[in-house]
């Protein structure tokens, strides 16, 4: 079983790669916005608080602030990382490279 810290560090590595991609392709923010909209729409009127929080963050946070949040190890960033709306932003190859790297470290 993996420790919570190991899982958090792996998620942080993914978010840091997401941050890099957003800096070079800010239009990719739309992926997160569409994910949140879809998740809220499918919630049958009872969206998760985390999804509402992400929707607000994406609407009111500048790109530099959002990128800093994704790279942060602060408690708020760790909490938000648990419900990241950036699914689909990394390619399968990019995700696999991070997953493989962390599995290799655990061995």
C-alpha positions in Angstrom: 0.0 0.0 0.0 1.3 3.5 -0.9 1.6 6.2 1.7 -0.6 9.3 1.4 2.6 11.3 1.0 3.7 9.1 -2.0 0.3 9.5 -3.6 0.4 13.3 -3.0 3.9 13.6 -4.5 2.8 11.7 -7.6 -0.3 14.0 -8.0 1.9 17.0 -7.5 4.2 15.8 -10.3 1.2 15.5 -12.6 -0.1 19.0 -11.6 3.4 20.5 -12.3 3.3 19.0 -15.8 -0.2 20.4 -16.2 1.1 23.8 -15.1 3.9 23.6 -17.7 1.4 22.8 -20.4 -1.0 25.6 -19.4 1.9 28.1 -19.5 2.5 27.2 -23.1 -1.1 26.5 -24.2 -3.5 28.6 -22.0 -6.4 27.5 -24.2 -6.1 24.1 -22.5 -7.8 25.6 -19.5 -11.0 25.0 -21.4 -10.5 21.3 -20.8 -10.9 21.9 -17.0 -13.8 24.2 -17.5 -15.7 21.6 -19.6 -14.9 18.9 -17.1 -16.3 20.9 -14.2 -19.4 21.9 -16.2 -20.0 18.2 -17.2 -19.4 17.0 -13.6 -21.8 19.6 -12.2 -24.4 18.9 -14.8 -24.3 15.2 -14.1 -24.7 15.7 -10.3 -28.5 15.9 -10.5 -28.7 19.3 -8.7 -26.3 18.2 -5.9 -22.8 19.1 -7.1 -19.8 18.4 -4.9 -18.5 21.4 -3.0 -15.0 20.7 -4.6 -16.4 21.0 -8.1 -18.1 24.3 -7.2 -14.9 25.6 -5.7 -12.9 24.6 -8.8 -15.5 26.3 -11.0 -15.0 29.5 -9.0 -11.3 29.2 -9.1 -11.1 28.7 -12.8 -13.4 31.7 -13.4 -11.7 34.2 -11.1 -8.0 33.2 -10.9 -5.4 34.5 -13.3 -3.3 32.0 -15.2 -0.1 32.8 -13.3 -2.0 32.3 -10.0 -3.5 29.1 -11.2 -0.1 27.8 -12.3 1.4 28.7 -9.0 -1.4 26.8 -7.2 -0.8 23.7 -9.3 2.9 23.8 -8.4 2.3 24.5 -4.7 2.8 22.1 -1.8 0.6 24.2 0.4 -2.3 22.6 2.3 -4.9 24.3 0.1 -3.2 23.0 -3.1 -3.0 19.5 -1.6 -6.7 19.6 -0.8 -7.7 20.9 -4.2 -5.4 18.4 -6.0 -7.7 15.6 -4.7 -10.5 16.8 -7.0 -8.5 18.1 -9.9 -10.5 19.1 -13.0 -7.5 18.6 -15.3 -8.4 15.0 -16.3 -7.7 14.6 -20.0 -5.1 17.4 -20.2 -2.1 15.1 -20.0 -1.6 12.6 -22.8 -1.5 8.9 -21.9 2.2 8.9 -22.6 2.8 11.8 -20.2 0.7 10.2 -17.5 2.4 6.8 -18.0 5.8 8.4 -17.6 4.9 9.9 -14.2 3.2 6.8 -13.0 6.1 4.6 -14.2 8.6 7.0 -12.5 6.8 6.8 -9.2 6.2 3.0 -9.4 10.0 2.6 -10.0 10.7 4.7 -7.0 8.5 2.5 -4.8 10.1 -0.7 -5.8 
